[in-house]
């Protein structure tokens, strides 16, 4: 038995994580951890602590990558279960943290130092590991400074191991792809493994389903309809599940693997599809291209099949760049009267935490003065200079906007680190916070200058634009129904970035340089 430092019965929390979705969904490691770790804890005579909500202290991350997302310094920022574990440590105050191996918690020395700091602060005495899920545990104590130093050395070797493993696996996959052989990972639908390290062979049952999916697509069925049809028919997914998701169907229809191709990335360039060695195609390219043409014909600028609202497809989130989605909301007045109004919100990107939204009324009210001022002028519009020069300017503005969002996130993280820093580290943390704020300020100043240059470059005489036709198109635009109003706005607005709440100006409008009045404009009124 593990000899705890206290005579009280040790209270533990358990952390479970696997490195791939296959390990989570097919049970390669995940189900064993979920079953064996509580059994081993019980065999030691320990108690699983309760979380603040009263449930057992088992923090199941399922599949969670320890590679930080783009723009993040730590993978912890995209691991909500681990964030919950860290946030609840001070409340739960377990004696030990139990896991299969320490690298299940992290793969970075920076992350380990944060984890260790939080655990020591909460009174956690040790990290207990069962690498083989049996026998005696390995114990990494945290209660003394020399123990913490030893744990940090282990973290260094864990990070080196990950980097070495990633490099070797990447080199091996690139080499196999270059040879036209499967590079590992999940198999494309319709295939199964043949000989070890050999080409893929057709899975006849899945291949028949794939051909049916392509046939339904050509007939005009969408991914939603197909996913429901497959689920109703009880056909299992690639992972053996009974419910098909819309994204799974879309991915299968768009993939070129079923044409006997494999995707290869060479020298950091954009990946390309090349013939896979001895891998038969499931359908002819002509049939596949016919399905892609049907899919493309259903797409609109906003990505929705039916575009009902005035600003659908025109508004973007300034934080992540995704187009805002349109929906209706209900509002109840003090008298009990229920009314509805139109709202556009960022819901397309799961990694965007900004959640920017704007009502249609507010957006149109902000657009209106610009259009009305241009109507009164009548002699000037936005006209682009040479394409090459404008491309450089637009590229610079885009790069600075991306850099600004990254810098904002780093300032936020530095502020959190300063708040949580121990007294002996507070000075260093504050210095880092000031440094990151200075970097952000410099980027914002440079972005302001670049945008002013862009605006100046875009302003010019309307020599090649039929201003009379444009004035006729815009006249009375605010009184049009949604569909013709959208046609008018699409003629002059490329898109508008939605800025954070609390600002007087919520839209950063990007006007079309040389608007062309559509032929259908004559019937808009």
N, C-alpha and C positions, 0 to 999 in steps of 0.2 A: 504493500500500500504506500501511496505517496504521503510523506510525513509533512503535514501543513504546519505553518508557523503559529497557528492559533489552535486552541483546544476546541474551538467551535467547528461545527461541520462546514467544510468549505462549500461556498456557493459559486457556481461557474456559469459562464455563458458560452455558447457554441457558435462558431462561425463556419458556414459551409459555402464553398464556391468551386465551380469547375471552369475550365478554360475554353470550352466550346459548347455550342448549342447541341451538338450530337451527344456529348457527355451528359448534358442535362436531360435531353428528350429520350435518349435510348438507354440511359442508366449506366454509362461507362464511368463509374466513380461517384456520381451524385447520389444515387439511391443507397449505395453502400455507406457513404458518409452520413446520410440522414438516419440510417438504421443503426450503424455500429457506434457512432460517437456517443449518443445517449446511453447505449448499453455499457460502453466502457466507463463512462462517468458513474453510472450506477454501481458497477463492479468495484469502483474505488471507494464507494461509500460517500460520494459527494452528492450535492443537491443542485439541480438546474435552477438558477435564479429566475424570478418572475420579472417580466418587462413592466413598464409603467401602466400598460393597458391590461395587465393581469395574465397575459399569455406567457408560455414558456420562453426562456431566453435563448431561443435558437434562431440565429440570424441567417436565413437562407437566401443567398444572392443568386442561386441558380447559375446561369451562365453570366459571367461578368468579366470583361477584359481588363487586364492591368496595364494596358497601353492607354495613355492619356488621349482624350479626344483633341481634335485640332483646335488650337487656341487655348488649351488648358495646360497647366503645369503638372497636375496630378490626375491620375485615373479616378481618385476618390470623388472627384467632382461630377462624374457620370455614373457613380455607384450609390444609388439612394439607400440601399439596405446598409451598406457600410457607414454612410453618413448617419443613419439612424442609430447604429451601434455606438458610434463615437458620441453622438448627442445624448444617449441614454446612460453612458458609463457613470457619470457623476450621480445619477439617481439610483441605478441598480447596484453599483459598487460591488462587483463580483470579486471573489478571491483570485480566480484564475480565468483566463480566456483559453478555450479549448478549440483546436483545429486539427486538420490532418497534418499539414505542414505549414511552417511559417510563411512560405512563399504563396500560400493560399490567401494571405492577408495583403501582400504587397509584392512588388517586383522592383522597387526603387528605394534607394537610401533616403531620399527626401520624404517619401511617404512613411517609411519606417520611423524616422525621427518624429514625425507628427503623431503617428500611432502610439509610439512609446511615451511621448510627452503626455498624451491624453490618458493613457492607462496608468502611468505613475501618479498623475494628478488625482485619479479616481481611486487610488489605493490598490490596483491590481498587482498581485505579488509575482505572477509568472504567466508565461505563455506555455501551455501544455500541448504537445504534439504527439499524434499517433500516425506516423508515416505509413505503416502497413495495416492500420486499423486492427491491430491485435498486439498482445504482449504488453511490456512495460512502456510507459510514455517517455518521451524526451522532454526535458524541462528547461526552459530558458527563463531564469529568474530576472526580475526587474527591480528588486527592492534596494539594491546597493549600486553605487556608481560604477563599480567594476563589472557588475552583471550587465548593466546597461551598455557599457563599452563593448563587451563581448557580443551582445545582441546586435549592436550596430555593425560589427565586423561580419557577422553572419549575413546581415542585410546587403553589405557590399558584394559578397560572393554570390548572393541570390541575384542581384542585378547583373553581374557579369555573366552568370549562367544564362539568364534570359537573353541578353544581347548576343551571346555566342550561339544559342539555340536558334534565335530568330534569323541570324545571318546564314547559318547552315541550311535551315529549312527553306529560306528564300532562294538560295543558290540552287538547291536541289530541285525546287519546283520550276524555276526558270529553265534549268537544263532539260527537264522532262518535257516542259511545254515546247521548247525549241525543237525537240525531237518528235513532236506531235503525239506525245503520250500523256495520259492523265497525270495531273500535277498534285493529286491528293485532294482532300476536302470532300464536300458533299458531291455525290454523283448527280449528273444531269438526269432529269426525269426521262424514263424510257430506256435506261441503260443499267447494266450491272457489271461487276468486275468479272473478268475472265481469268486468265492465268495471272499469277503474281507478277506485278510490274509490267504486265502486258496491256494491250489496247482494251477498251471497253467493248462489251458485246451487248446485243439488244435484249432487253427484258420484254418479251412479247406481250405480256399482259399490260404493262405500262405503255408500251409503244402504241397499242391499239387505243388506249384512252387518250394518249397525246394526239393521235390523228383525229379522234373525235372532237377534241378541244379545238384544234385548228379548223375542222369542218364547221363547227358551230360558230366560230369567229367569222369565217367567210360568209356564213348565212346571215350575219348581222348581230349575233348574240354578244352582249358585253360581258366583262369579267364578273360582274355581280350576278348576272343570270346564270353564267356557267358554273360559278362556285356553288350556287344554290342547287343547281341540277346535279352536280357531282355528289354533294352532300346528301341530297334526297335519295340518290341511287345507292348510297352506302359504299361508294368507292373510296378506298383508303388513300391518304396523301402520301408523299414521299417518305414522311416520317411515321407512317402507319396510323395517323390520326383519322377520325371520322368526319371532321369538319374542315372544309376547304376555305381558305381566306381569299379575299379578292386579290391581294398582292401576290399570293402564290400563283394564281392563274395568270395574272399579268406578266409575272416573271417568266413563266413557262412559254407563253406565247411570244414574248420578245426575244428569248434566248436563241442563239444560233448554234448551240451545241448539238441540237437535233438534226442539223444539216451535215453532221460529220466534221464539225470544226472545233478547234480549241482556241481559247483566248491567250495571247502571248504579249508580254510587255518587254520591250527591248531598250536597254540603255536609258531607262527613265522616261521614255517617250510614251505617248498614249497607246493603250493596248489595242491590238488588232486581232482579228480572227483569221486563223490559218488552218489548212486541212490537218485533221488528226490522223495519225498513222493507223491504217486498217480499221478505222471506226466507221461503220456504215451509217448512212443517213436514214432518218425515219420518214421524211417526206422530201419531195423535190423542192428545189429553191423557188421555182415558179409558184408552187402552192403556198409556201411560207410567205413570199412577197405579196401574194394576193391577200393573205390574212393581215399583214402589216398595213396594206393600203386601206383595208376596211377600218382598222383601228385608228389610223391617222385621219380618216374622213370624219370620225366621230369627235375628234378633239377640237376644242376651241381655244382661243387665246387664254382663257382663264383655267382651262382644264375641265370645265363642267360641260355636260352635254347640252343643257338648256341654260341660257343666260338671260335672266329675267330682270335684274336690277341695273340701275343706271351706271354704277361704277365697277361692276364685276370685271375683273381682269386688269383694272387700271391702278389699283392700290397695292403697294408693297410694304413689307415690314422693314424699317430702316435698320433693325438689329441683325436680322438673319437673311434678308433679301428675298424671302418667299412671298408670293402673292397672298393677299388677305382673302379669307373666305367670307362669303355673304351668308347671313342668316337673319331670321326675324326674331325679335324678343318682345315679351309682353311686359306691360307696365300697368300697375293698379294705382289709381289716384286715391286721395283721401276719402273721396265720396264712394269708392268701390267700383268706379268705372274702369274697365279693362281696355287698354289700347295696345297696338303693336307698332313697332318701328324697326327700321332697317339698320343693321350693324355689320361692319366688316372687321374681322379679327384674325390674328395670326394663329392658325391651328394646324398648319401643314408640316411644321418642323418640330419633331419631338425634343430637339436639343435647344430650342429657343426658349429662354426663360423670361423674355421681355413681356410677351403676351400683349403687344400693342393692339388697340382696337379704336375704332372711330365710328360715330354714327353717320349715316348717309347725309342727314340734314346738316351736320357740322361740316362735313367735307365739301358739300356743294356750296355752302355759305362762304367757305374760304376760296373756292375756285371762282365764284361769281365776279368779284371785283376785278380780277385779272382779265377775264374775257370781256367784261363791259368796258374796261379801259382801252383794250385793244380795238373794240368796236368803235369807240369814239375817235381813236387816232386814225385808223383807216389807211395810213400811209406806210406803216412799218410792221414787220413781223419778225419772227425768228428765222434766220437763214444761216446755214452752216458754212464755214470756210472750206478749204481743201480737206478732203477726207483724211489724208495722212496726218495733217496737223491736228485735226479734231480727234482722231483716234488716240493720239498721244495724250492729249488733254484729258479725254474721258478715262483713259487707262490710269492716268495719275490720280484722278479724283477717286476712282474705284479702289485703287491700292490704299489710298489714305483713309477711306471710309472703313476698309477692313482692318487697317492698323489701329484706327481709333477704337473700334469695338474690342479688339484684343487688349489694347491698353486699358480700357475701362474695366474689363474683367480682371486684369492683373492688379489694378488699384483696389478693387473690391476684395480680392484675396489677401492683399497686403494689409488692408485695414483689419480683416478678420484675424490675421496672424498677429497683428499688434495688440488687439484686444485680448487674445488668448495667451500672449507671451508671458513667461515668468519674469520676475523683476530684473534678474541679471541679463535678460535678453531684450527687455523692452526698448532700450536705447537703439540697439541694432535694428529692431523691427520698425521703429519710428523713422529711422533714417532711410530704410528701404521704402517705406510708405511715401515719404517726401520725394524720393528719387522717381518713383513710378508716377506720382502726380505731375512732376515736372515733365516727364516724357509725354504723358497724355496732353498736357497743356501745349507742348511744342507741336504735337501732331494736329491738334485742333486748330492752332493758328495757321499751320501750313495748309490744312484742308480748306479753311476759310479763304485764304489767298487763292488756292487752286480753283475753288468754285467761282470766285469773282472773275478770274481769268476766263473760265468757261463761259460765264454769262456774257462777258464782253466779246468773246469770240463768236458767240451765237447771235448777237444783235447786229442786224444789218438791214439794208433797204430791201424791200420786197419786190425786187425786179422781176423774178421769175414766178411770182405768185399772182393769181387772179384775185386781187383783194375784193373786187366787187362781188364775185361769186362767194368768197369766204364770208363777207359781211351778210349776204343774203342767207347763208347757211346758219350763221350764229344768231341772227336776229330772232328774238323770242324763244331762245333755246330753253330757258328756265320753265316755260309753260308746256313743253313737250311731254309726251308719255315716256316711260322708262326706255323702251327699245329705241325710238328715234333719238332720244336724248343721249343714249350711250353711243349711237352712231356719230353724233356731232362731237362728243368729247373725244372719241377715238381718232377723229380726224386731226385734232390739234394737240392732244396730250399723249405722249409715249407711255409714261407712268408717273405716279407720285409716291414718294416715300412718306410713310406715316411716322411721325416723330413721337417721342414720349409724351405722356399726359403732363399737364401742369405748364405747358408752354402756350403762349398766345398764338403762335403759328404752329399748326400740327402737320402741315403738308409741305414737302419740298417737291415742287412740280417740275417735271422734265417735259418741256414742250417739244413737239415735232418741228424739226427745222424748216421744212418746206411742205406744208400741208397741201394735199390735193383733194379738192372737193369731190366727193363721190357722185356718180351719175344719179344714184337714188335720192340725192338730196332734194330734188325738186318735189318729191312726194312726202317729205317729212312733215310738213305742216298739216 
